[in-house]
Amino acid sequence: MKFIDPTHPVYRPLWVRLVLVGGCIAWTAVEYYNGQQTWGLIFLVISSYAFAQLLLFYKPPEEQAEKPTEEKLTEDKPVEEKPVGDSREQ
């Protein structure tokens, strides 16, 4: 089971991944600063997992392989043009 899905499009920009990991690390520091070792340890594990999934082992998904673009579709199939003004069907 994945807690963080690194293939989701929201994680594609680097700044989003850095903010998320940085926020987890900052909250870990807040918990340790306030003397809450248990919560600090929990957020340390969460921060480590987020770091590993979003920065260390991150591989960007390939969009070109998944979906063909409109340009590729129009290049493969020529479109027949109908004369303008001819509303009757033959």
WOGIWO-V950684 format. One record per backbone hydrogen bond with DSSP energy under -0.5 kcal/mol. NH is the residue of the N-H (numbers start at 1). CO is the residue of the C=O. E is the energy in kcal/mol with one decimal. If there is no record, write none. Layout:
# WOGIWO-V950684
NH	CO	E
NH	CO	E
This chain:
# WOGIWO-V950684
3	1	-0.5
6	4	-0.9
8	5	-1.8
11	8	-1.6
12	9	-1.4
17	13	-1.3
18	14	-2.5
19	15	-2.3
20	16	-2.1
21	17	-2.2
22	18	-2.7
23	19	-2.5
24	20	-1.8
25	21	-2.3
26	22	-2.5
27	23	-2.3
28	24	-1.9
29	25	-2.0
30	26	-2.1
31	27	-2.2
32	28	-2.2
33	29	-2.5
34	30	-1.9
35	32	-1.2
36	31	-2.5
37	35	-1.1
40	36	-2.3
41	37	-2.4
42	38	-2.2
43	39	-2.6
44	40	-1.6
45	41	-2.0
46	42	-2.0
47	43	-2.5
48	44	-2.2
49	45	-2.4
50	46	-2.6
51	47	-2.5
52	48	-2.3
53	49	-2.6
54	50	-2.7
55	51	-1.9
56	51	-2.3
57	52	-2.7
63	61	-0.8
66	62	-0.8
67	63	-2.1
73	69	-1.6
74	70	-2.3
75	71	-1.8
76	72	-1.6
77	73	-1.6
78	76	-0.6
86	83	-1.1
87	85	-1.1
